[in-house]
Amino acid sequence: MNRSIAPPIKLVEKINLKDAEKASFSDNINAYLVKGGKKNIIKIEIAFKAGRLYEPQKLVAQLTARMLNEGTENYTAKALAEKIDYYGATINTKAGMDHVKMTIFTLKKFLPQVMDLAIEILSKPTFPEKEFSTIIKNSIQKLEVNLEKTTYLASAKFYESIFTAKHPYGYTVGVEDYKALNRDLLEAFYKEKYSCSPINVYISGKYEEHDVAIIKTALTSLKVESQTVNIDIEPPTYKAQNHTIKKEDALQAALRIGMRTIGKNHPDRHTLSILNTVFGGYFGSRLMSNIREEKGYTYGIYSTISSYKQQACFLISTEVDVNVCDAAVKEIFNEISRLKNELIAQEELDLVKNYILGTMLQQLDGPFKISATLKALYDADLDSQYIHDYVEKVKSVSALELQECAKQYFIEESFTTVIARN
């Protein structure tokens, strides 16, 4: 064997991904199980339809989720934190755009005790006034700091432009929005949304049947009503916009450029995802090569596609020196034009294909990552076939297909541009 010669690069032929084992804990609680791993650790994710999309006013979903660990009928916030820490576990609850997710990591031997604590948090929160006031005060202070940052200002204005200020995906918050909240409002939201079915539970790690039985017994003790959560908000229409936000003394300009785009269920989504990788989805992308490596305008620039229940958006994000801001915007659109007018070289396309497939293997390495991937698919009413189809598209996609995709979805007039600068 000549070790001075690198082995040939081969495309990943197949990714072995199966759907999670599904179990019905009750009429209102569905469980998805992914078994594996060598360490005696179990991860449990409990998802409720109680994210921003379902809240009655700004910040209610986020603050309700934050308050759950701030005290229960039997534990103060401090006592609860100490108890969780004693078992070497973590229990965190966070609100996203569509769902609230409680994430639990625990050693197998302490699963019964940790599940008891999780049920205590979910079924007996007290929303104490003192802790509520502290969170509001700290949140306002954090907001005031963020309002001095061009990165925060540009991102907030971008999502408002993409989804509109009236939609949960797009609203911005001010000090007055925090002051408009009270603990009774959060408690009412908790009682209404956290008890609505279905509740989805994702279990992964080195569990056995008796471990699943412990989790089932704990969760079925929750009072879950056979009630569908309806969404009364209509998806907003989209219109491209340009905004410049002035921030005195800012040393850097924050750029956010993007548009509304197609979701995961669209037949062109796989091709668009591959195109995004070429354009700005990894360290060797077109944007990084041009704007970072060649021009030296930034330390990093990326493009991403984010999908939610109702909508999806495409975003280009970077920060540059204020003196090269206009030049950076010009180069971004030059790269968009290149994708539409020039075929991607086969060598570059092969590199991107290898990168995507290699990254997918990393994203599916171990039961926790597999469970997270499947959860994202199930949230979009998809299954593991989506991944298999994506692998086949990565292997077969041509430069011409990507060029046609760029012509169809990268229309300059459809891009919203937000710049926060001095």
C-alpha positions in Angstrom: 0.0 0.0 0.0 1.4 3.4 -1.0 0.3 5.7 1.8 1.5 8.8 -0.2 -1.5 8.3 -2.5 -4.9 9.4 -1.1 -7.6 6.8 -1.4 -10.3 7.6 -4.0 -13.4 9.5 -2.8 -16.6 7.5 -3.1 -20.1 8.8 -2.8 -22.2 7.3 0.0 -24.4 4.8 -1.7 -27.1 4.4 0.9 -28.1 5.8 4.3 -29.7 3.3 6.6 -32.5 5.2 8.3 -35.7 3.6 9.5 -38.7 5.3 10.9 -39.1 5.3 14.7 -41.0 2.6 16.4 -44.4 4.1 17.1 -46.4 3.3 20.3 -49.7 4.7 21.5 -49.4 5.6 25.2 -53.1 6.7 25.2 -55.7 8.1 22.8 -54.0 11.5 23.2 -50.2 10.7 23.6 -48.1 9.2 20.8 -44.6 7.9 21.4 -41.8 7.5 18.8 -38.9 5.3 19.9 -35.3 5.1 18.6 -33.2 2.5 20.4 -29.4 2.5 20.4 -26.2 3.7 21.9 -23.7 2.2 24.4 -24.2 4.6 27.4 -26.9 4.2 29.9 -28.5 7.5 29.0 -32.1 8.1 27.9 -33.4 11.2 26.1 -37.1 12.1 26.2 -38.6 15.0 24.2 -42.2 15.9 24.9 -43.8 18.2 22.3 -46.9 20.3 22.8 -48.7 22.5 20.2 -48.0 25.6 22.3 -45.4 27.6 20.4 -45.7 31.2 19.0 -48.2 30.1 16.4 -50.8 29.4 19.1 -50.3 32.2 21.5 -52.9 34.9 22.2 -50.4 37.8 22.3 -46.7 38.4 22.0 -44.3 36.5 24.2 -46.9 34.4 26.0 -45.6 31.0 24.6 -41.9 31.9 25.4 -42.5 33.1 28.9 -44.9 30.3 29.8 -42.3 27.7 28.9 -39.7 29.6 30.9 -41.9 29.8 33.9 -42.5 26.0 34.2 -39.2 25.4 36.0 -39.6 28.4 38.3 -41.6 26.6 41.0 -44.3 23.9 41.5 -46.7 23.0 44.2 -44.0 20.9 46.0 -40.7 22.6 44.9 -39.3 26.1 44.8 -37.2 26.9 41.7 -34.0 26.5 43.7 -35.1 23.2 45.2 -36.2 21.9 41.8 -32.9 22.8 40.2 -31.0 21.1 43.1 -33.1 18.0 42.8 -32.6 17.7 39.0 -28.8 18.3 39.5 -28.7 15.7 42.2 -29.7 13.0 39.7 -27.3 14.3 37.1 -30.2 15.0 34.8 -31.4 18.0 32.7 -34.9 19.1 32.2 -35.3 22.1 29.9 -38.5 23.5 28.3 -38.3 25.9 25.3 -40.9 27.4 23.0 -40.3 27.5 19.3 -42.3 28.9 16.4 -44.7 26.0 16.3 -44.1 23.8 19.4 -43.0 23.8 23.0 -40.5 21.1 23.7 -39.5 19.7 27.1 -36.1 17.9 26.7 -35.0 15.5 29.4 -31.6 13.7 29.6 -31.2 11.2 32.4 -29.3 8.2 33.5 -31.3 5.0 33.2 -31.0 4.2 36.9 -32.6 7.5 37.9 -35.4 7.5 35.2 -38.3 7.0 37.7 -37.2 9.9 39.9 -36.5 12.2 37.0 -39.8 11.4 35.3 -41.5 12.2 38.6 -39.9 15.6 38.5 -40.8 16.2 34.9 -44.5 15.4 35.6 -44.3 17.7 38.6 -43.1 20.5 36.3 -45.8 19.8 33.7 -48.7 19.2 36.0 -48.2 21.5 39.0 -46.5 24.7 38.0 -47.4 27.6 40.2 -46.1 30.6 38.1 -44.8 32.4 41.3 -45.1 36.2 41.1 -41.6 36.9 42.4 -39.9 34.7 39.7 -42.2 36.1 37.0 -41.2 39.6 37.9 -37.5 38.7 37.9 -37.8 37.1 34.4 -39.6 40.1 33.1 -36.9 42.4 34.5 -34.1 40.4 33.1 -35.7 40.0 29.7 -36.2 43.7 29.4 -32.6 44.3 30.3 -31.5 41.7 27.7 -33.8 43.3 25.1 -32.3 46.8 25.8 -28.8 45.3 25.2 -29.9 43.6 22.0 -31.4 46.8 20.6 -27.9 48.2 20.5 -26.7 45.4 18.3 -27.0 45.6 14.5 -27.2 41.8 14.2 -30.4 41.8 16.4 -31.9 44.8 14.6 -31.3 43.4 11.2 -32.6 39.9 12.0 -35.8 41.3 13.7 -36.6 43.5 10.8 -35.9 40.7 8.3 -38.4 38.3 9.8 -40.9 41.1 10.2 -40.6 41.8 6.5 -40.8 38.2 5.5 -43.8 37.2 7.6 -45.3 40.6 8.5 -45.6 42.1 12.0 -49.0 40.7 12.6 -48.0 37.0 12.2 -46.3 35.1 15.1 -43.4 34.2 12.9 -42.6 37.8 12.1 -43.5 40.0 15.1 -40.9 42.1 16.9 -41.0 42.8 20.6 -40.5 45.9 22.6 -40.3 46.8 26.3 -44.1 47.4 26.3 -44.8 43.9 25.2 -43.0 42.5 28.3 -44.8 44.9 30.5 -48.2 43.8 29.0 -47.7 40.3 30.4 -48.9 39.0 33.8 -48.6 35.6 35.5 -52.4 35.0 35.1 -52.1 35.3 31.3 -49.3 32.7 31.3 -51.2 30.3 33.6 -54.3 30.5 31.4 -52.3 29.7 28.3 -50.7 26.8 30.1 -54.0 25.4 31.1 -55.5 25.7 27.6 -52.6 24.6 25.4 -50.5 22.1 27.4 -53.5 19.8 28.0 -54.5 19.6 24.3 -53.9 16.5 22.2 -52.0 15.1 20.6 -48.9 15.2 22.7 -45.9 13.6 20.9 -43.1 12.0 22.9 -39.7 11.0 21.4 -37.7 8.5 23.3 -34.1 7.6 22.4 -31.1 5.9 23.8 -30.2 2.7 25.6 -33.7 1.9 27.0 -35.5 -1.3 27.7 -39.2 -2.2 27.8 -39.4 -1.5 31.5 -38.0 2.0 30.9 -40.6 2.7 28.3 -43.3 1.5 30.8 -42.0 4.0 33.4 -42.2 6.8 30.9 -45.7 5.7 29.8 -47.0 5.5 33.3 -45.7 9.0 34.1 -47.0 10.7 31.0 -50.4 9.1 31.1 -50.9 10.6 34.5 -51.1 14.0 32.8 -54.6 15.3 32.1 -54.8 15.5 28.3 -58.0 16.4 26.6 -59.2 15.1 23.2 -59.2 18.6 21.8 -57.7 19.8 18.5 -55.7 23.0 18.6 -56.9 25.2 15.8 -54.9 28.0 14.1 -57.0 31.0 13.2 -54.1 33.0 11.7 -54.0 33.1 7.9 -50.5 32.8 6.3 -49.5 36.3 5.3 -48.8 37.4 1.7 -45.2 38.2 0.8 -43.8 41.3 -0.9 -40.1 42.0 -1.2 -38.9 45.0 0.7 -35.7 47.0 1.3 -34.8 48.5 4.7 -31.9 50.3 6.1 -31.7 50.7 9.9 -29.5 53.4 11.2 -27.5 52.7 14.3 -25.1 55.4 15.4 -21.5 54.3 16.3 -22.0 50.8 14.8 -18.6 49.5 13.7 -20.1 46.7 11.6 -23.1 46.5 9.2 -25.4 43.5 9.6 -26.8 42.2 6.3 -29.9 40.0 6.1 -31.1 39.1 2.6 -33.7 36.6 1.7 -37.3 35.8 0.8 -40.2 33.5 1.4 -39.6 30.1 -0.2 -40.9 26.5 -0.6 -41.4 24.2 2.3 -40.2 20.6 2.9 -43.3 19.1 1.2 -42.6 20.8 -2.1 -41.2 18.5 -4.9 -38.4 21.0 -5.6 -37.2 21.3 -2.1 -34.4 18.7 -2.4 -32.9 20.4 -5.4 -33.2 23.8 -3.7 -31.5 22.5 -0.6 -28.5 21.2 -2.7 -28.4 24.6 -4.5 -28.3 26.4 -1.2 -25.3 24.3 -0.1 -23.5 25.3 -3.2 -24.4 29.0 -2.7 -23.8 29.5 1.0 -24.6 26.3 3.0 -21.1 25.3 4.0 -17.6 26.7 4.6 -16.4 26.1 1.0 -19.5 27.7 -0.5 -19.6 30.4 -3.3 -20.4 33.1 -0.8 -17.6 32.1 1.5 -15.1 31.8 -1.3 -15.9 35.2 -2.8 -16.9 37.5 0.1 -14.6 36.0 2.8 -11.7 34.4 1.0 -11.3 36.6 -2.1 -12.6 40.0 -0.9 -12.0 39.7 2.8 -15.2 41.5 3.6 -16.3 39.2 6.5 -15.3 36.4 8.8 -18.3 34.4 7.8 -21.3 34.4 5.5 -24.0 31.6 5.2 -27.3 31.0 3.6 -30.0 28.8 5.2 -33.5 27.5 4.6 -35.8 27.5 7.7 -39.1 25.6 7.6 -42.1 26.1 9.9 -45.6 24.7 9.9 -47.1 27.4 7.8 -44.1 28.9 5.9 -40.5 28.7 5.0 -37.8 31.3 4.3 -34.4 31.6 2.7 -31.9 33.7 4.4 -28.4 35.1 3.7 -26.7 36.3 6.8 -23.4 38.2 7.4 -21.7 41.1 9.2 -19.2 43.3 7.3 -17.3 46.5 7.8 -19.6 49.5 7.2 -17.2 50.7 4.4 -17.7 47.6 2.3 -21.4 47.1 3.0 -22.6 48.1 -0.5 -19.9 46.2 -2.2 -20.8 43.0 -0.2 -24.4 43.3 -1.2 -23.4 43.7 -4.8 -21.2 40.6 -4.6 -24.0 38.5 -3.1 -26.3 39.3 -6.0 -23.4 38.7 -8.4 -23.1 35.1 -7.0 -26.9 34.7 -7.5 -26.5 35.8 -11.1 -23.7 33.3 -11.6 -25.8 30.4 -10.5 -28.5 31.4 -13.0 -26.2 32.1 -15.9 -23.3 29.6 -15.5 -23.3 25.8 -15.0 -21.7 24.6 -11.9 -18.4 22.8 -12.7 -18.6 19.1 -12.2 -15.6 19.1 -9.8 -17.4 21.6 -7.5 -20.7 19.7 -7.7 -18.9 16.4 -6.8 -17.4 18.2 -3.8 -20.8 19.5 -2.6 -22.4 16.1 -3.1 -19.7 14.4 -0.9 -20.1 17.2 1.7 -23.9 16.8 1.9 -23.8 13.0 2.2 -21.0 13.1 4.7 -22.8 15.7 6.8 -26.0 13.5 6.7 -24.0 10.6 8.1 -22.9 12.9 11.0 -26.5 14.1 11.6 -27.6 10.5 11.9 -24.8 9.3 14.1 -26.5 7.8 17.2 -30.0 7.5 18.6 -30.3 11.1 19.8 -29.5 12.6 16.5 -31.7 10.1 14.6 -34.6 10.9 16.9 -34.1 14.7 16.4 -34.0 14.2 12.6 -37.2 12.1 12.6 -38.9 14.5 14.9 -38.3 17.4 12.4 -39.7 15.2 9.6 -42.8 14.1 11.6 -43.5 17.7 12.5 -43.7 18.4 8.8 -46.0 15.4 8.1 -43.1 13.5 6.5 -41.2 10.3 7.3 -37.8 8.7 6.7 -38.5 8.3 3.0 -37.8 12.0 2.8 -34.1 11.3 3.7 -33.9 8.4 1.2 -35.3 10.6 -1.5 -32.9 13.4 -0.7 -29.9 11.0 -0.9 -31.0 9.8 -4.3 -31.5 13.4 -5.5 -28.0 14.4 -4.2 -26.5 11.5 -6.1 -28.3 12.2 -9.3 -28.8 16.0 -9.5 -27.1 17.7 -12.5 -25.6 21.1 -12.9 -28.4 21.9 -15.4 -31.1 21.0 -12.8 -29.5 23.3 -10.3 -29.2 26.1 -12.8 -32.9 25.8 -13.6 -33.7 25.8 -9.9 -31.8 29.0 -9.5 -33.7 30.6 -12.3 -37.0 29.6 -10.8 -36.4 30.4 -7.1 -33.6 33.0 -7.0 -35.4 35.9 -8.6 -33.7 39.1 -7.6 -36.9 41.1 -7.4 -38.2 38.7 -4.8 -35.4 39.3 -2.3 -35.9 41.4 0.8 -32.7 43.2 1.9 -32.2 44.5 5.4 -29.1 46.5 6.4 -28.4 47.7 9.9 -25.5 50.2 9.9 -24.3 53.6 11.1 
